[in-house]
Amino acid sequence: MTEFKPKRPPNRQPTHPGELMRETIEEHLGISISEAARRMEVTRQALHDVLRGEAKVTADMALRFSAIGGGTAELLLAMQDNYDLWQARRRLAPTLRRIEHARA
C-alpha cells in the first residue's frame, strides 16, 4: 500500500473517515442514515457510531459503504489508518521519546 501523506498541519487531527461518509450519505447520495444502514445491511447504531467517529471504519464497513456508491474502500481504510496513527503518536509521545534507538 502506498504511504498516505496528508496535506494538513502536523498538529491538526486528521478527519475521521466517518465525517466523509456522513457528508456523502446526506449530501451526495441524498438518503437518510437509516436508509443507508438498511442498504448496507448494518444496524443504524453501528453506522451512526462510525459517522460520529466513535467507531472505526472496518474493512467490512468500507466495502459496504463503497457498494452503495460511497467511493472506494481503500480511501476510507487509508483515512482510518492515518487517523489511528495520529492518535497513537499523540498518546505515545512521552513513551516514544524515552525509547532508545538501537544501534547496529
N, C-alpha and C positions, 0 to 999 in steps of 0.2 A: 504494500500500500504506500502511496506517495505521502510524504510528510506534509501535514496541513500547516501552513504559515499564515496566521491571522494578520489582518491589516488594521490593527487597533493598538492603542497604547497598552504596554505590557501589564500595567496595574488595573486595567479595566476588565472586569469579569466578562468572559465570553457569553454570548447569547445561548441560553439553553435551547436545544432543538424544539422543545415543546412550544416555544414562542412562535417559531416559524410555522409549526404545524397548525397552531391556533389561527394565525393570520391566513394561512392557506385555506383552511376549512371555512372560515367565516367570510373572507373577502373574495377569494378566487374560486372556490368550489360553490360558495353560496348555500351551504347546508348547515343545519344545526349540529351541535356536538352530539346530541342524541342520535341523529340520523347517521353521522359519521361513524359512531360507535356501532350502530346496528349493521351498517355496510361492512365494517371491518371485522365484525363478529367478535367484539370485545365488550366488556361491560362499560357503561357510561362512566362509572367511577374510575376504572383503570385508565381510560383515555383522559378523563378530567385531571387525574393525578399527573400524567405526563405533561399535559398542556399547562399546568400550573408550575411545572418544574420541580415537583415533589417526587417524581419517579423518573427513572432513567428510560431513555428510548432503547429498547432491546432490539436485537436483530428481527425478532418476530413482529414487533410493533412497527419497525421501519418498513418491513416488507408489506405488511397490511396497509400502512398509510400510502405507500407507493402505489399499491394496487388500485386505490380509489382515485388516483390522479394527483397525488401529493409529492411529486418529484422523485428523486432517487433515494433508495435505502442507503446507499453509500454516503451520500451527503449528510443524512441525518446521523449516521453512525460516526462519521468523522467529527461532526459538531459535538456529539456526546463525548467522544474521546477527548476532544480539546477542552470541553467544559470540565470533565473529570480531572484531567491533568492539571489544569489551572487551580482547581480546588485543592488537589493533593499538594501542589507546590506551596500554596499558602499555609496549609495545615502542617506540613512537614518542614517548613523553612528552618526553624531552630535546630531540628534534628539533623537535617542535611548539612548545615553549617558545621556541625560537630564531627561529622563522619570524615575520617582521614582518607585521602585518595591513596590507593595502593600504588606503589612504585615498583616497576619491574627491575 
